[in-house]
Amino acid sequence: MDDPTEEASMRTFTLFLIFALSMVSASALAQPLRYNASDAAQERYIIDILSLAVEKSGGNYELQGTTETFTDAKVREELKTQGIDVYWTMTSSELEKEFLPVRIPIFKGLLGNRIFIINADEQHKFTGVHSLRELSQLQAGQGTLWPDTKILDGAGLPVVTALKYESLFHMLEGNRFDYYPRGVHEPWNEVNQYANLNLAIERELMLVYRAPMYFFVNQSNTELAKALTEGLEVAIADGSFDRVFYSSPVIQDVLNKANMAGRRVFHVDNPLLSSATPLDRKELWLDVESIPRR
């Protein structure tokens, strides 16, 4: 007669083996979701939102960052050739023709509130600025391919450009231009990251324009666009999107530090937005006017 203890052990082992094989099979079937990896502080929040979208979509995707950080031009080329699967940047009508957008603002429109990184010794240049005309006497720095460059240029603000994001910090310190407009969630970590440079955050001014940052995918990848859209819509409806947004150290930091309500605000039009921009969906946008003055 067989030993019942041995039979029980075999059954347990068989069940474990079946479970392990099913997990391996599920992992093998997961679709890679490749993105351009970066060590910038705000990227952690974006990856959290991307992970949330994947989770809420119910899709079987596995996030995979690149082994090196690509330039913006390289990222776009990789997305065209499907070397990567998802890209995020501020939108424009032109981009939405080139790639397939997921029209949910990742930062709730916070990116369109721009404060400046400046040379630490040059706050005096900005203290006397009370109009766009006066600001136009100074030069901004921006990425060559960024939509912001066209927005600032269209508003009559001179812009000096560079292909590499990192180059702009060194150019600013070298007085190649006067100020580097950044989304309000960005400059503190960036100034800390480049602590070896003589940079500071300008204290008095803010440019404001509608500037949603979207996820973009290849035009042919409608399945991924649908999954990310549905996942984000679920996250917005159940409140998990806002929980990730407001619990992010990057967002908490900016709301505590930026003093947005206490700055002189210059509103600028964004002629690059498509007519499909969800401007009427209040739940997608941060209401900056409701932030109390310090």
C-alpha positions in Angstrom: 0.0 0.0 0.0 1.3 3.5 -0.9 2.5 5.8 1.8 -0.3 8.5 2.2 2.3 11.0 3.3 4.3 10.5 0.2 1.1 10.9 -2.0 0.2 14.1 -0.2 3.7 15.5 -0.8 3.5 14.6 -4.5 0.1 16.3 -4.9 1.5 19.4 -3.2 4.6 19.4 -5.4 2.4 18.9 -8.5 0.2 21.8 -7.6 3.2 24.0 -6.9 4.7 23.0 -10.3 1.4 23.8 -12.1 1.3 27.2 -10.4 4.9 28.0 -11.2 4.5 27.1 -14.8 1.3 29.2 -15.1 3.2 32.2 -13.7 6.1 31.7 -16.1 3.6 31.4 -18.9 1.8 34.6 -17.9 5.1 36.4 -17.7 6.1 35.1 -21.1 2.9 36.3 -22.6 3.3 39.8 -21.1 3.8 42.5 -23.8 6.8 44.7 -23.2 6.0 48.4 -22.7 9.3 50.0 -23.6 10.0 53.6 -22.6 12.9 56.0 -22.5 14.4 55.7 -19.0 15.7 58.9 -17.2 16.8 59.6 -13.7 15.0 63.0 -13.6 12.9 63.2 -10.4 9.6 63.9 -12.2 10.0 60.7 -14.2 9.2 58.6 -11.1 5.8 60.2 -11.0 5.2 59.6 -14.7 6.2 56.0 -14.4 3.8 55.7 -11.5 0.9 57.1 -13.6 1.9 54.8 -16.5 1.9 51.8 -14.2 -1.5 52.8 -12.8 -2.9 53.1 -16.4 -1.6 49.6 -17.2 -3.0 48.2 -13.9 -6.4 49.7 -14.4 -6.6 48.7 -18.1 -6.4 45.0 -17.2 -3.9 44.6 -20.0 -0.8 42.3 -19.6 2.0 44.7 -20.1 5.5 44.7 -18.5 7.2 48.1 -18.3 10.8 48.1 -19.6 13.1 51.2 -19.5 15.9 51.7 -22.0 19.4 51.0 -20.8 20.4 54.6 -21.8 18.6 57.9 -21.8 17.9 59.1 -25.4 17.6 62.6 -26.7 14.1 63.9 -27.6 14.9 63.5 -31.3 16.1 59.9 -30.7 13.0 59.0 -28.7 10.8 60.2 -31.5 12.7 58.1 -34.0 12.6 55.1 -31.8 8.8 55.5 -31.4 8.4 55.7 -35.2 10.4 52.5 -35.7 8.7 50.9 -32.6 12.0 50.6 -30.8 10.1 52.0 -27.9 6.3 51.8 -27.3 5.4 54.9 -25.3 6.7 58.5 -25.1 5.6 61.4 -23.1 5.9 65.1 -23.8 3.8 68.3 -24.0 1.4 68.0 -26.9 0.9 69.9 -30.1 -1.3 69.6 -33.2 1.8 68.6 -35.1 2.7 65.8 -32.6 -0.8 64.5 -32.6 -0.6 64.0 -36.4 2.8 62.2 -36.1 1.9 60.0 -33.1 -1.2 58.7 -31.5 -2.0 60.7 -28.3 -3.6 59.5 -25.1 -5.5 62.7 -24.3 -5.4 62.7 -20.5 -3.0 65.4 -19.1 -0.4 63.5 -17.1 0.3 66.4 -14.8 -3.3 67.8 -14.8 -2.0 70.8 -16.8 0.6 71.8 -14.2 3.3 71.8 -16.8 1.7 75.0 -18.4 2.6 77.0 -15.3 6.2 77.9 -16.0 8.6 79.4 -13.5 12.2 80.1 -14.3 15.7 78.7 -13.4 18.1 81.6 -13.6 21.7 82.4 -12.9 21.9 82.7 -9.1 23.3 86.3 -9.3 20.7 87.7 -11.6 17.3 87.9 -9.7 17.6 91.7 -10.2 16.9 91.2 -14.0 13.4 90.0 -13.2 12.3 92.1 -10.2 11.6 95.0 -12.5 9.6 92.9 -15.1 5.9 93.7 -15.0 4.8 92.9 -18.6 5.5 90.5 -21.4 7.1 93.4 -23.3 9.6 93.8 -20.6 10.2 90.1 -20.4 10.9 90.1 -24.1 14.1 92.1 -23.5 15.5 88.9 -22.0 16.2 85.5 -23.7 14.7 82.2 -22.7 16.4 78.8 -23.2 14.4 75.7 -24.5 14.8 72.4 -26.3 15.0 72.7 -30.0 12.1 70.3 -30.6 9.9 71.3 -27.6 6.5 72.8 -28.3 7.3 75.4 -25.7 9.8 76.9 -28.1 7.1 77.8 -30.6 4.8 79.0 -27.9 7.3 81.4 -26.5 8.4 82.6 -30.0 4.8 83.2 -30.9 4.4 85.3 -27.8 7.3 87.5 -28.9 9.8 86.1 -26.4 13.3 85.4 -27.8 14.4 81.8 -27.4 17.9 80.2 -27.5 17.7 76.4 -28.2 19.7 73.3 -27.7 19.1 69.7 -28.7 20.2 68.2 -25.4 18.2 68.9 -22.2 21.3 68.7 -20.1 23.2 71.3 -22.2 20.7 74.0 -21.3 21.7 74.2 -17.6 25.4 74.7 -18.6 24.4 77.3 -21.2 22.4 79.2 -18.7 25.3 79.4 -16.2 27.5 80.5 -19.1 25.1 83.4 -19.8 24.1 82.1 -23.2 20.5 83.1 -22.3 18.8 84.7 -19.2 16.2 82.2 -18.0 15.0 78.6 -18.4 11.2 78.3 -18.1 10.3 75.0 -16.5 7.0 73.4 -15.4 6.5 74.3 -11.7 7.1 70.7 -10.6 10.6 70.6 -12.2 13.1 73.3 -11.1 13.8 72.4 -7.5 15.1 68.9 -8.3 16.9 70.2 -11.3 18.7 72.9 -9.4 19.7 70.2 -6.8 20.8 67.9 -9.6 23.0 70.6 -11.0 24.2 71.9 -7.7 27.7 72.4 -9.0 26.3 75.1 -11.3 25.5 78.6 -10.1 21.7 78.4 -10.6 18.7 79.4 -8.6 14.9 79.6 -9.0 13.4 83.0 -9.9 11.1 84.2 -7.2 8.5 86.6 -8.7 7.2 85.6 -12.2 5.2 82.9 -13.8 4.2 82.2 -17.4 0.9 80.4 -17.9 -0.5 78.6 -20.9 -2.4 75.4 -21.5 0.2 72.7 -22.0 -1.0 69.2 -21.3 1.6 66.5 -21.3 0.3 63.3 -22.9 1.5 59.7 -23.4 2.1 59.1 -27.1 2.3 55.8 -29.0 3.0 54.7 -32.6 0.2 55.6 -35.0 -0.4 51.9 -35.7 -0.5 50.9 -32.0 -4.2 51.6 -31.5 -4.5 48.7 -29.0 -2.0 50.2 -26.6 -3.5 53.7 -27.0 -7.0 52.2 -26.2 -5.6 50.4 -23.1 -3.9 53.4 -21.7 -6.9 55.6 -22.3 -9.3 53.2 -20.7 -6.9 52.6 -17.8 -6.5 56.3 -17.1 -10.3 56.9 -17.4 -10.9 54.2 -14.8 -8.2 55.8 -12.5 -9.8 59.2 -12.8 -13.3 57.8 -12.1 -12.2 55.9 -9.0 -10.0 58.6 -7.6 -6.7 56.7 -7.8 -5.3 59.1 -10.4 -5.7 62.0 -8.0 -4.3 59.9 -5.1 -1.1 59.2 -7.1 -0.9 62.9 -8.2 -1.4 64.5 -4.8 0.7 61.9 -2.9 3.7 62.4 -5.3 6.6 64.0 -3.4 7.3 66.0 -6.6 3.8 67.5 -6.7 3.6 68.0 -2.9 6.9 69.8 -3.1 5.8 72.2 -5.8 2.5 73.1 -4.2 4.4 73.9 -1.0 7.3 75.8 -2.6 6.2 77.5 -5.8 4.0 80.3 -4.4 2.0 80.3 -7.6 -0.7 82.6 -6.2 1.9 85.1 -5.1 3.7 85.5 -8.5 3.1 88.1 -11.3 1.4 86.0 -13.9 1.8 86.5 -17.7 -0.8 84.5 -19.7 0.3 83.3 -23.1 -1.7 81.7 -25.9 -0.9 78.2 -27.0 -1.7 78.1 -30.7 -0.3 74.5 -31.0 -3.2 72.8 -29.3 -5.6 70.7 -31.4 -9.3 71.2 -31.3 -9.5 67.7 -29.6 -7.8 69.0 -26.4 -10.3 68.2 -23.5 -10.3 71.8 -22.2 -13.9 71.4 -20.9 -13.3 68.4 -18.6 -12.5 70.2 -15.3 -11.6 66.9 -13.6 -8.5 66.6 -15.8 -7.0 70.0 -14.8 -5.5 71.4 -11.6 -7.3 74.6 -10.6 -4.4 76.8 -9.8 -6.7 79.7 -8.8 -7.9 77.6 -5.8 -4.4 77.3 -4.3 -4.2 79.7 -1.3 -1.8 82.6 -1.4 1.0 82.2 1.1 
